[in-house]
Amino acid sequence: MRVVAAMSGGVDSAVAASRALEAGHDVVGVHLALSQSPEAVRAGSRGCCSLEDSADARRVADKLGIPFYVWDFSDRFKADVIDNFVDSYSIGETPNPCLRCNEKIKFEALLDRSIALGFDAVATGHYARLHDGVLRRGIDANKDQSYVLGVLTDEQLAHCMFPVGDTIKPDIREEAAENGFGVASKPDSHDICFIPDGRTQAFLGNKIGLRPGMVQSTGGEKLADHDGVYGFTIGQRKGLGLPREGLDGKPRYVTDIDAATGTVTVGHRRDLRIGGIVADRLKRLDPEVHGREFDCEVQVRAHGGVVPAVARLVDDPEPVTPAGRNKHEDEAPFRLELELAEPLEGVARGQAAVVYRPDEAGDILLGSGTIRATTPWDRN
């Protein structure tokens, strides 16, 4: 097969490209230029968009003896990832930009261009396993990245390869060192790549501007003013502009965000417990299960806990979410309702609910949805 190896400049994508080549595929290395000002992204930011990362990827490609190209998707990245990130925060959601990047850039823009140029597949360094259309968690539980692949479609997965998903991270580093890759000991990327200094609130403030509102208690008592709901997320404890603890001596957490009124509500930790999730923008969930209940496990953060749940795929008559986000025209008219067997905390609109079926060979990813609403945990 003719394969595009997406080379971020890190160790995982380097070994993925190497393994694709060793498997006998005709491999071309491609680095994605996502920043409109890569010179402004500091070296060593532990992201994936700096000039240093591009140079690291090129050196690995040279070592492998494969062609190497840089494809500029910076305009698309700004529109589909950065602008979406800002817009979501402005309406009180908490988006995952890495998941959005996978959906719109790595497995839409990159894959579409690759297929158009006559390639058969795209290989990435994600820790997940794919066989005969079945997507499973990666072998390394500490590095499993199947969650951020939950937004992919069956058609996209038919053109994907994840060569490192059957290996634990220490062995990947060892293999990279044996191959003479200079990135063998390079730290993993974990920053939001377009906010390399980590100052997310400052970034959002510059983009959105002042949108004053108030912080209130669960009882409706005004506690403080704020400059914009983008400075808060569900479950947040620090940076609330309040004394660290309430009058009862207990910490306070953000329990609700109403972007329409600019109201941020804070309460006790117990107020964060939820027992139900409603999600839209569904991906991969089989319409054949429509109207039926099925058991599953749900994960709401890239490295968060997993809880058992009963799921239902039901008709969705609402064209607009409560937060005001217009649904995409090409989305199925279904929503996913999840009844949790155990409470989850700090779950926010805009996060992804990824649904798995437990399996001895490694949990199978069934699909995902974007969280629209939650319901409180009403059991003891």
N, C-alpha and C positions, 0 to 999 in steps of 0.2 A: 504493500500500500504506500501511497504518497502521503506523508504525514507532516503537518506543521507542528513543531514543538514550541509551545509558548514559553519563552525563557525570560523570567523576571529578573534574573541576576542572582537568585538565591540557590541554595544547595539542592532543594527538592526538584526544581525545574531542570537543573543541570543533570541530575541523575535520571530524571524522566526522559530527557532527550537522549541520554546515553543508552538507556535500556531500549528505547524505541529503535535506535540504530542497530543495537546488538540483535534485536529480534528480526532483522533483515529488511526493515522498512526503508524507503527512500525519504530521508528526513531533511527538513529545512528549519533552521532556527529563526524565530521571530520574536523580537522584543517590542512590547507595546509602549509607545510614547504617549503617556496620558496627561502629563502636565504641560500647560501652555507656556510655562516658564520653568523648565527643568533646572536651569542654573540657579533658581531661587530655592530649590529643594535641597536642604543641607545634606552633605555627604554623611553617611553613618546614621541617618534618621531612622533606620530600621523600617523603612517603608519599601516601595518597589518602583519609585518613579524618578529617582535621581539620575544624573549623568553617570555617577559611580556605578549604579546598578546596570545601566546599559553597557558600560565598559566591561563589567564582570561577565555579563551574558555573552558578549562578543568573544572574550578570551576563552570561555568554555567551548563555544562553537568552533573557534580556531583549533582548540585542542582535539575536538572530535573530527575535524576536517569536513564540516558540513557548511553549506551556504548560510549566511546570516543577513537578516534584514531588520530594519526598524520600520514599523508601520505606525503612522501617526493617527491616533484616535482621540486626540486631545479635545477637539471640538465636541465630539460625541460624548466623551467622558464628562465634560462640563455640563452638557445639557441633561444627560441621563443619570448621572451620579451626583455631581456636586449640586446642581440646581435642585434636583429631587431631594437631596439631603436637607438643604436649606428650607425648601417648601414644606417638607414634612415636619420639621421642628416648628415652623411658624404656625402650624395648625395643631400643635400639641401632641404630635406623634414622636416616636423614637425609632428612627430607621436604622438599618444596618447597611452602611455603604459598601462593605465588601461583598455582601450578598447581592446587592444591586449591580455591582461591577461584574460579578459573574454572570448575572442574568443578561445585562444589556451590552457588555463589552466583550468579555472573554468567550462567551458562548452564544452571542448573537452577532455582533459586529465582526469579530475575529473569525468565527466559524463560517458566517455567510461569505466573507471575502475568500476564505480558504477554499470553500466548495466551488465558488465562482471561478477560481483559478485552476481548478482541476484536482485539488487535493481530496483525499478520502476521509481524513480524520484530523483532529487536533489533540495533541498530547499535552497534559499539564502535570504539575507536581502536587496535585491534591491528594490527600490521604483518604481515599475511598476506593471501593472495588466495584467493577462493572463487568458483568458476564451475561450474555444473552438478554440484554435489556434490563437485567435486575441490578439495581444499585444498592450496595451494602456499605455499612460502616467500614472504615479502614481497620486493619489489624491492630495498629497502635491506638489504644483507647485514649491516650493522652494527646494524640495529634489528629484524631478523626476529624475530617472536614466535610463529611457528607451533609451536614446541616446547611452549609452555604451553597450546596449543589441542589438543594430541594426545590429551587425555582426553575430547574431545567425541564424541558419537555421530552417526551419519548423520542421525537424526531431529532432533537439535538443530541441526546445521549447515544443515538445510533451512530454518531460521528465523533464520539469521544473516546479517549484512552487515558487511564490513570495508572501509569506504570509503577508508582511507588506505594500504592495502597496496600500491598500485601507484605510490607516490610516495616519494622519499627524504626523510629528516627535515628537512634544511635548507629544502626547498621547502614542507614543511608549516608550518614556522615563518613563512616568508615569506607564505604564504597567510593565516595567522592574523593577521599584522600588517596585511596589506592589508584584512582584514575588520574591523579595529579591535578585535580580541579582546585584552583585557589580559593574557591568559596566553601571549601569543606567545613571550615569552622566559623563561617559567617553567621552572625546572630539571626534568628528568625525575625521576619517582619511582623510588627504588631501595631504600629501607629496607624492612624487614619492618614493615608499617604498624602492627601492634600492639606492636612493640618499637621505638618511634621513637628511643630513645637508643642503639640498636645493641648493647646489653649482653645478648646472647642467653643466655649462660651464667647470668648473674644472674637473668634472667627464668625460666629453666628451674629453677634452684635453688629459687626461691621457690615454684614450682608443685609440684615433685616432692619436695623435701626431701632430706635426707642419705640416700644409699644407698652406703655405703662399699664399696670394692673395691680391687683392686691393678692396678698397671701392671707388665707383665712383658716380658721380651725374647722374641724368637721361639724361643729355646731354653728358655723356661720359668723364667728367673731373675727373681725379684722385684726390681723397681727402685724402686718407690714406692707409696704409698697414694693413693687419690683419694676424692672425695665422691660421685661418681655418674657413670655412663657417659654421661649426657646432656651432660657437659662435653667430649665428644670426638666426632670424626667421622673417617671413613676418609680418610687422606691428610694429616691435621693434623700440622703440624710444631712450631708454637709453642704455649706454654701447657700443656706436658705435665707440668710439675712435675719436670723432669729437667734435668741439665746439657745445654746446647744440643747437644753432640755426644757420641757414645759413645766407648768406649776406643780404637776404631780411628780416631777423628778425623772420622768421617762423621756427618752429621745423621741423626736418627731420626724416623720417621713412624709414625702410627697405621696399623697394617695389619689389625687385627681387633678387633671389639667383641663380647664375649659378655655380654649383659645378664643372663642367667640366673645366672651366677656372679659378675658384676661385674668381669670381667677385661678389661683393655685391653692389647692386644699391640702392641709397637712394633718396628720393624725398619728395614732399609735401603730406599731408594727403589725398588730393583729388586723388592722384595717387594710393591710396590703394583701391579705390572703384571698385568693380567688378559687372558685370551684368550677367555673365554666368559661369557655372561650367561643366567640363567634369570629370566623375568618372568611375573607373573600379573596379575590385574585388567585383562585385555586390553580395549582399545577399538578398534573399527572394523576390526580385522584380519578379513579375509574368511574365514569358515569353509570356503569352497571350497578354500583352499590347505592344509587340514588334511592332515597326513601327507606333504606335499611340501616339498622345499627350494626356496627362492627367494633370489635375490641382492637385497641392499638396502644401505642405509647407515644407521648408527645414531648417534644423538646422546643423551648422557646428562646434559647440563646445558643450561640455557637459553642460555648463550653459550659452550658448550664445543665442542670439536672433533668432527668427524664422521669415522667410519671405515667402510670397506666391511665387509660381513659376509654370511655365509650364514645364513638364518633357517629355522626349522622350527616349525610349529604342531602340537603333539602333545597327546595326552590327559594330563590332570592328575588323578591319583587322590588327591592329598594334600589333605585339607580344611583343613589348618592349615599355615601357613608355618613354617620352622625357628625364626623369631624369636618365634613364638607368636601371630601376628596372624591372627584368624579371617577367613576369606574371606567375601565378601558372598554372600548367598543367590542373588542374581540374576546372578552372574557365570557366564560360560560355563566348562564343565569342560575348558578348554584352558590350556596354558602355552606361552610363546614361548621357544625356545632359540636363542641367537645365537652363532655361531662367528666370532670377529673375525679379519680379515685382518691387522690391526695391533693392538698392545697399547694398552689404555687404562689410565690411572692414577687412583687415588683414587676408585674407583667404590664406592658404598655401597648397602646395602639401603635401600629406601624411595625412592630416586631413580626417576625415570621414564626408561625406554628408549623413545625415539620413533624410529620406523622410517620411512625415506623411500625413494622410488624416484627415482634421478637422472633429470632431464629437461631438455632444452635450454631449455624455456620456464619453468623454475623447478622445483626438486625437489617431487615430490608426496608429501604425508604419507599414509602407509598406515595408521598406527595406533600404539598405544603399549601399554606394560605397566609395572607397578610392579616394580622389581628385587627379586627374592626372594633370589638367591644369585649368586655369581660363581665362576669357576674360574681358577686361575693361568695365566699365559702360560708355555707349556712349550716355546717355540721360541727359538732363539738370536736 
